[in-house]
Amino acid sequence: MDNTLKPWPALWSLVIGFFMILIDTTIVSVANPAILEGLHTDINSVIWVTSAYLLAYAVPLLITGRLGDRFGPKNLYLTGLVAFTAASAWCGFSTDIAMLITARVFQGLGASLMTPQTMAVITRIFPPDRRGAAMGLWGAVAGVATLVGPILGGLLVDGLGWEWIFFINVPVGLVGFILAWRLVPALPTHSHSFDLPGVVLSALGMFLLVFGLQEGQKYNWGTITGVVSVWGLIIAGLAVLAAFVLWQAFNKKEPLLPLGLFRDRNFSLANGAITTVGFVITGMSLPLVFYFQTVRGLTPTQSALMLVPMAVISGALAPVAGRLIDRVNPRYIAVAGMLLLAAGLFWYTALMTPDTGVGWLLLPSAVLGLANAGIWGPISTTATRNLDPRQAGAGSGVYNTTRQVGAVLGSASIAVLMQARLTAELPSGGGPSGSGGSADFGGGTLPAVLHDGFAAAMAQSLLLPAAVAVLGAAIVVFFAKPRPATGWQAAAAMPTAAERPAGR
């Protein structure tokens, strides 16, 4: 390992791109009405602007993580950043919805190339007992980006037009490329055979599962076309993924997913925990935004600003929590964070009435900020601490895949629950489409007589992510105490036998 390596400048250059791609998972939701009007399309097509990105982002993560081990995380990151930035410009210049959806697919593929490399580089350039602060920064970026997206989207759409939620990525991407090219080290690569059957099985299984979960609500969890049903896709996806795992167990050469990773207790538990975090963070947003806009009459930008305490506190405290991780068992911080996450959501459910003072609604947002500061860094550090540097990309790919699957589960589950609670709480004919179907509820469009029932439905829906946060805390309790770091530097720098020059 190069003693002149400067890990912190390298990390800062990477999180610029990481922040940008995470914002793009949420920023488009605010712009959907403007895109619908500007491109003269329909709501189902607009939904695919987000769905196409998330599918292209989530499905290849296992593969792109492994490619980082083979060709170098810096090379994969820069390639992904170029693809993402170019696709962002393509999105902004789109003149019809088909062009925009196609560009979003390429944007998602670029993001999928980039994401695993950020964690892989952290794992390889920071020693395990100094990784907490780095993962704290990585976690702060992940948490804050999820919250900043809607705020930034509202400001850009209101001020400049929907195209600018994509155009803004171009200068940021250029700066990020220059910094990463100059500051991120070219780490040793490791010779890997390419598991083609594993690639096909993992990609197909992930596509069927994620597509089924993501589109289930749109088709009312029934038939999509002909004999193809949502549940058929989900079951087929699970079956293909089971076949993928079996192939990984029987592949004696070099599997795409080293199942030995899961022999590490903390890696397995951290993947379970980050799945619950992805579920909660995604699932909590929709009921809150609908409550703020439909019941309280706030604009999209105003409703996003209600989450500012969460973003500010999380961003300010996550690096502090990260430094603390290096001194104490991360389990204690993560348990506290998950319980605070649940507490903040339960507090929201008690306050979500039509006449609660707006100031009171900022308090649980602040609690969620404290929670976020104590979640991302400790869980990420626990997942990566015992990874062999040669498997950093594979481990990062798995970790980011489980986070994305959790997010898709959260999105699908909360949509179903919200519909059910609206049907139960609103009088016949007063729910969406008269019976809990989808409707266009903007601020001020819902009659005041229905505000109590609508607010109650949103509050009850928020109980689901709150309960999942408690489940996450229960998983984190079983984290084992981190092992002392030994032999890390040599393992990170040492080439494999295939990489050593002949005769040595």
C-alpha positions in Angstrom: 0.0 0.0 0.0 1.3 3.4 -1.0 2.3 5.3 2.1 1.6 8.6 0.4 -2.0 7.6 -0.1 -4.4 10.3 1.2 -7.7 8.5 1.9 -9.8 11.5 2.9 -9.4 13.6 -0.2 -10.1 10.4 -2.2 -13.3 9.8 -0.2 -14.5 13.4 -0.5 -14.1 13.2 -4.3 -16.1 9.9 -4.4 -19.0 11.1 -2.3 -19.7 14.0 -4.8 -20.8 11.4 -7.4 -22.5 9.2 -4.8 -24.5 12.1 -3.5 -25.6 13.0 -7.0 -26.8 9.5 -8.0 -28.7 9.1 -4.7 -30.5 12.4 -5.2 -31.7 11.2 -8.5 -33.6 8.4 -6.9 -35.9 10.9 -5.2 -35.7 14.2 -7.1 -37.9 13.2 -10.0 -40.9 12.5 -7.8 -41.4 16.3 -7.3 -41.0 16.9 -11.1 -43.5 14.3 -12.3 -46.5 16.7 -12.8 -44.2 19.2 -14.7 -42.8 16.3 -16.9 -46.4 15.1 -17.5 -47.5 18.5 -18.7 -44.2 19.4 -20.5 -44.0 16.2 -22.6 -47.8 15.8 -23.1 -47.9 12.3 -21.8 -49.9 10.2 -19.2 -49.3 9.3 -15.6 -48.4 5.7 -16.3 -45.6 6.8 -18.7 -44.3 9.3 -16.1 -44.1 6.6 -13.4 -41.7 4.8 -15.7 -39.3 7.7 -15.6 -38.6 6.6 -12.0 -39.2 2.9 -12.5 -36.8 2.6 -15.4 -34.0 4.3 -13.4 -34.5 2.2 -10.3 -34.6 -1.1 -12.2 -31.4 -0.2 -14.2 -29.8 0.9 -10.9 -30.8 -2.1 -8.7 -30.5 -5.1 -11.0 -26.8 -5.0 -12.0 -25.4 -4.2 -8.5 -24.1 -7.7 -7.8 -22.3 -7.7 -11.1 -20.9 -4.2 -11.1 -19.5 -4.7 -7.6 -17.6 -7.8 -8.8 -16.3 -5.9 -11.9 -14.7 -3.4 -9.6 -12.6 -6.1 -8.0 -11.5 -7.3 -11.5 -10.9 -4.0 -13.3 -10.3 -1.6 -10.4 -12.9 0.4 -8.5 -11.5 3.7 -9.8 -11.9 2.7 -13.4 -15.5 1.4 -12.9 -16.4 4.5 -10.9 -15.1 6.9 -13.6 -16.8 4.9 -16.4 -20.1 5.0 -14.5 -19.7 8.7 -13.8 -19.2 9.5 -17.5 -22.3 7.4 -18.4 -24.4 9.0 -15.7 -23.4 12.6 -16.6 -23.9 12.1 -20.3 -27.3 10.4 -19.7 -28.3 13.3 -17.4 -27.8 15.8 -20.3 -29.7 13.4 -22.5 -32.6 13.4 -20.0 -32.6 17.2 -20.0 -32.7 17.5 -23.8 -35.5 14.8 -24.1 -38.4 15.9 -26.3 -40.7 13.0 -25.7 -41.4 10.6 -22.9 -39.8 7.5 -24.6 -36.6 9.4 -25.1 -36.6 10.4 -21.4 -37.3 6.9 -20.2 -34.5 5.5 -22.4 -32.0 8.1 -21.0 -33.0 7.2 -17.5 -32.1 3.6 -18.1 -28.6 4.6 -19.1 -28.5 6.9 -16.0 -29.4 4.0 -13.8 -26.7 1.8 -15.4 -24.1 4.5 -14.7 -25.3 4.8 -11.1 -25.0 1.0 -10.7 -21.4 1.1 -11.9 -20.6 3.8 -9.4 -22.3 2.9 -6.2 -20.4 -0.3 -5.1 -17.1 1.3 -5.9 -17.5 4.0 -3.2 -17.8 1.4 -0.4 -15.1 -0.8 -2.0 -12.6 2.1 -2.0 -13.4 2.9 1.6 -12.9 -0.7 2.6 -9.5 -0.9 0.8 -7.9 2.5 1.8 -9.1 2.9 5.4 -7.9 0.3 8.0 -10.8 -1.4 9.8 -10.2 0.4 13.1 -10.2 3.8 11.3 -13.1 3.1 9.0 -15.9 4.3 11.2 -15.4 8.0 10.4 -15.2 7.3 6.7 -18.4 5.2 6.8 -19.9 8.0 8.9 -19.4 10.4 6.0 -20.6 7.9 3.5 -23.7 7.3 5.7 -24.3 11.0 6.1 -24.3 11.4 2.3 -26.7 8.5 1.9 -29.1 9.8 4.5 -29.0 13.5 3.5 -29.3 12.8 -0.2 -32.5 10.9 0.3 -34.0 14.0 2.0 -32.4 16.7 -0.1 -33.7 15.3 -3.4 -37.3 16.5 -3.0 -36.3 19.9 -1.6 -33.8 20.5 -4.5 -36.3 19.1 -7.0 -39.0 21.5 -5.8 -36.7 24.5 -6.0 -35.4 23.7 -9.5 -38.8 22.8 -11.0 -40.4 25.9 -9.5 -37.6 28.2 -10.6 -36.1 26.8 -13.8 -38.2 23.9 -15.1 -38.1 20.1 -14.9 -35.2 19.8 -17.3 -32.8 21.4 -14.7 -33.1 18.5 -12.3 -31.0 16.7 -14.9 -28.9 19.5 -16.3 -27.6 20.3 -12.8 -25.8 16.9 -12.8 -23.6 17.9 -15.7 -21.3 20.4 -14.0 -21.4 18.4 -10.8 -20.4 15.3 -12.8 -17.5 17.1 -14.5 -16.1 18.3 -11.2 -16.6 14.9 -9.7 -14.7 13.3 -12.6 -11.7 15.6 -12.3 -11.5 15.2 -8.6 -11.8 11.4 -8.7 -9.4 11.1 -11.5 -6.8 13.1 -9.6 -7.4 11.9 -6.0 -8.7 8.4 -6.0 -5.8 5.9 -6.1 -5.5 3.2 -8.7 -5.8 0.2 -6.4 -4.4 -3.3 -7.2 -6.8 -5.4 -9.2 -7.4 -9.0 -8.5 -7.7 -11.6 -11.2 -11.2 -13.1 -11.4 -12.8 -15.5 -13.8 -16.1 -14.3 -15.1 -19.1 -16.3 -13.9 -21.4 -16.0 -16.9 -24.2 -18.3 -15.7 -24.1 -16.4 -12.4 -24.4 -13.1 -14.2 -27.4 -14.3 -16.2 -29.2 -15.8 -13.2 -28.6 -12.9 -10.9 -29.6 -10.3 -13.5 -32.8 -12.2 -14.5 -33.8 -13.0 -10.9 -33.2 -9.4 -9.7 -35.1 -8.0 -12.7 -38.2 -10.3 -12.2 -38.3 -9.6 -8.4 -37.7 -5.9 -8.5 -40.0 -5.3 -11.5 -42.8 -7.3 -9.8 -42.5 -5.5 -6.5 -42.1 -2.1 -8.1 -45.1 -2.5 -10.5 -47.4 -4.5 -8.3 -49.4 -1.6 -7.1 -49.9 -0.3 -10.6 -51.6 -3.6 -11.7 -53.4 -4.0 -8.4 -51.2 -7.1 -7.7 -53.1 -9.0 -10.5 -52.5 -9.8 -14.2 -50.1 -7.7 -16.2 -50.8 -9.1 -19.6 -52.2 -12.4 -20.8 -51.1 -15.1 -18.3 -48.4 -13.0 -16.8 -49.2 -11.8 -13.2 -47.4 -9.7 -10.7 -47.2 -12.6 -8.2 -46.0 -14.9 -11.0 -43.1 -12.5 -11.7 -42.2 -12.2 -8.0 -42.3 -16.0 -7.5 -40.3 -16.6 -10.7 -37.7 -14.0 -9.5 -37.3 -15.8 -6.2 -37.0 -19.1 -7.9 -34.3 -17.8 -10.3 -32.4 -16.2 -7.4 -32.6 -19.6 -5.5 -31.1 -21.2 -8.6 -28.4 -18.5 -8.6 -27.5 -19.3 -5.0 -27.3 -23.0 -5.7 -25.1 -22.3 -8.7 -22.8 -20.2 -6.5 -22.5 -23.1 -4.0 -21.7 -25.6 -6.8 -19.4 -23.3 -8.8 -16.0 -24.5 -7.6 -14.0 -22.1 -9.9 -15.0 -18.6 -8.8 -18.6 -17.7 -8.1 -20.0 -14.2 -8.8 -21.2 -14.1 -5.2 -18.7 -15.7 -2.7 -21.2 -17.3 -0.3 -18.3 -17.4 2.3 -19.1 -13.7 2.9 -22.1 -14.8 4.8 -20.1 -16.9 7.2 -19.2 -13.6 8.8 -22.0 -13.0 11.3 -21.8 -9.2 11.2 -21.8 -9.1 7.4 -25.0 -11.2 7.3 -26.7 -9.2 10.0 -25.7 -5.8 8.6 -27.3 -6.8 5.2 -30.5 -7.6 7.1 -30.3 -4.4 9.0 -29.7 -2.2 5.9 -32.7 -3.9 4.2 -34.9 -2.6 7.0 -33.3 0.9 6.7 -34.0 1.0 3.0 -37.6 -0.1 3.6 -38.2 2.5 6.3 -36.6 5.5 4.7 -38.5 4.9 1.4 -41.7 3.9 3.0 -42.0 6.8 5.4 -41.8 9.5 2.8 -45.0 8.9 0.9 -47.5 9.2 3.9 -45.7 12.3 5.2 -45.7 14.1 1.8 -49.4 13.2 1.2 -50.3 14.5 4.7 -48.3 17.7 4.3 -49.7 18.5 0.8 -53.2 17.0 0.9 -54.3 17.7 4.5 -52.1 20.7 5.4 -52.2 22.3 1.9 -48.4 22.8 1.6 -46.7 23.1 -1.7 -44.2 20.4 -2.8 -41.3 22.7 -1.8 -42.9 23.6 1.5 -43.6 19.9 2.4 -40.0 19.0 1.6 -38.8 21.8 3.8 -40.6 20.2 6.7 -37.9 17.5 6.6 -35.0 20.0 6.8 -34.3 19.4 10.6 -33.8 15.7 9.7 -31.4 16.5 6.8 -29.4 19.2 8.8 -29.0 17.2 12.0 -28.2 14.0 10.2 -25.5 15.7 8.0 -24.0 17.5 11.0 -23.8 14.5 13.4 -23.1 11.6 11.1 -19.3 12.3 10.9 -19.3 12.7 14.7 -21.0 9.4 15.1 -18.5 8.0 12.6 -15.5 9.0 14.7 -17.2 7.5 17.8 -17.6 4.2 16.0 -13.9 3.7 15.9 -13.8 4.0 19.7 -16.9 2.0 20.8 -18.8 -1.0 19.6 -20.9 0.2 16.6 -23.8 -2.0 17.8 -24.6 0.5 20.6 -24.8 3.4 18.3 -26.8 1.5 15.6 -29.4 0.2 18.2 -29.9 3.7 19.5 -30.3 5.0 16.0 -32.9 2.4 14.9 -34.9 2.9 18.1 -34.8 6.7 17.6 -36.0 6.1 14.0 -39.0 4.1 15.3 -39.7 6.7 18.0 -39.7 9.6 15.6 -42.1 7.8 13.3 -44.4 6.8 16.2 -44.3 10.5 17.3 -45.4 11.5 13.8 -48.4 9.2 13.9 -49.5 10.9 17.1 -49.2 14.4 15.6 -50.7 13.8 12.2 -54.0 15.5 12.6 -55.5 18.4 10.5 -54.9 21.0 13.2 -51.5 20.2 14.7 -49.3 23.2 14.8 -46.6 23.1 12.0 -43.9 23.8 14.6 -44.7 20.6 16.4 -44.3 18.6 13.2 -40.6 19.8 13.0 -39.8 18.0 16.3 -40.1 14.4 15.1 -38.2 15.4 12.0 -35.3 16.4 14.3 -35.5 13.0 16.1 -35.2 11.3 12.7 -32.1 13.4 12.1 -30.5 12.0 15.2 -31.6 8.5 14.2 -30.1 8.8 10.7 -26.8 10.0 12.1 -26.5 6.8 14.2 -27.7 4.3 11.5 -25.8 4.5 8.2 -22.2 4.7 9.4 -22.4 2.0 12.1 -24.2 -0.6 10.0 -21.9 0.0 7.0 -18.8 -0.2 9.1 -20.0 -3.5 10.6 -20.7 -4.9 7.2 -17.3 -4.1 5.8 -15.0 -4.4 8.8 -14.1 -8.1 8.3 -14.1 -8.2 4.5 -11.1 -9.4 2.6 -10.0 -6.4 0.5 -10.0 -8.7 -2.6 -13.8 -9.2 -2.0 -14.5 -5.6 -1.2 -16.4 -5.1 -4.5 -18.5 -8.2 -4.1 -19.4 -7.4 -0.5 -20.3 -3.8 -1.5 -22.4 -5.1 -4.3 -24.4 -7.4 -2.0 -24.8 -4.7 0.6 -26.1 -2.1 -1.9 -28.4 -4.6 -3.5 -30.0 -5.5 -0.2 -30.5 -1.8 0.5 -32.2 -1.2 -2.8 -34.4 -4.3 -2.5 -35.4 -3.0 0.9 -36.3 0.3 -0.7 -38.4 -1.4 -3.4 -40.2 -3.4 -0.7 -40.9 -0.3 1.3 -42.3 1.6 -1.7 -44.6 -1.3 -2.7 -45.8 -2.1 0.8 -46.6 1.5 1.8 -48.6 2.0 -1.4 -50.7 -1.0 -0.7 -51.2 -0.1 3.0 -52.1 3.6 2.2 -54.7 2.4 -0.3 -56.2 0.0 2.3 -56.3 2.6 5.1 -57.9 5.3 2.8 -60.6 2.8 1.9 -61.2 2.1 5.6 -61.1 5.7 6.9 -62.8 7.7 4.1 -66.6 7.5 3.5 -67.8 5.6 0.5 -67.2 7.8 -2.6 -64.8 10.0 -0.7 -61.7 7.9 -1.1 -59.5 8.0 -4.2 -61.6 7.1 -7.2 -64.5 6.5 -4.7 -63.0 3.4 -3.2 -59.4 3.7 -2.3 -58.0 3.7 -5.9 -55.6 6.4 -7.0 -56.6 10.0 -7.4 -54.9 13.3 -7.9 -54.9 14.8 -4.4 -52.9 18.1 -4.5 -52.9 20.6 -1.8 -56.4 22.1 -1.3 -58.2 19.6 -3.6 -59.5 17.3 -0.8 -62.7 18.6 0.9 -62.1 19.7 4.5 -64.7 17.2 5.7 -62.4 14.4 4.6 -59.2 15.8 6.2 -59.6 13.8 9.5 -60.0 10.5 7.7 -57.2 11.2 5.3 -54.8 12.2 8.1 -55.7 9.1 10.1 -55.0 6.9 7.1 -51.6 8.4 6.6 -50.8 8.2 10.3 -51.8 4.5 10.4 -49.7 3.8 7.3 -46.7 5.2 9.0 -47.0 2.5 11.7 -45.6 0.0 9.2 -42.1 1.6 8.7 -42.1 2.3 12.4 -42.5 -1.4 13.1 -39.9 -2.3 10.6 -37.5 0.1 12.3 -38.0 -1.8 15.5 -37.3 -5.1 13.6 -34.0 -3.4 12.4 -33.1 -2.6 16.0 -33.7 -6.3 17.0 -31.3 -7.4 14.2 -28.6 -4.9 15.2 -28.7 -6.1 18.8 -27.0 -9.3 17.6 -24.0 -7.7 16.0 -20.8 -9.3 17.4 -18.1 -7.2 18.9 -15.6 -6.1 16.1 -12.5 -8.2 15.9 -9.1 -6.5 16.1 -7.7 -5.5 12.7 -4.6 -7.6 11.8 -2.8 -7.9 8.4 -5.2 -5.5 6.7 -2.6 -3.4 4.9 -0.7 -6.4 3.4 -3.9 -8.0 2.2 -5.1 -4.8 0.6 -1.9 -4.3 -1.3 -0.8 -7.8 -2.2 -1.4 -9.0 -5.8 -2.7 -12.5 -6.4 -0.6 -15.2 -7.9 -2.1 -14.5 -11.3 -1.0 -10.9 -11.0 2.6 -11.4 -10.0 5.2 -11.1 -12.7 6.7 -14.4 -13.9 9.7 -15.7 -12.0 8.8 -14.0 -8.7 
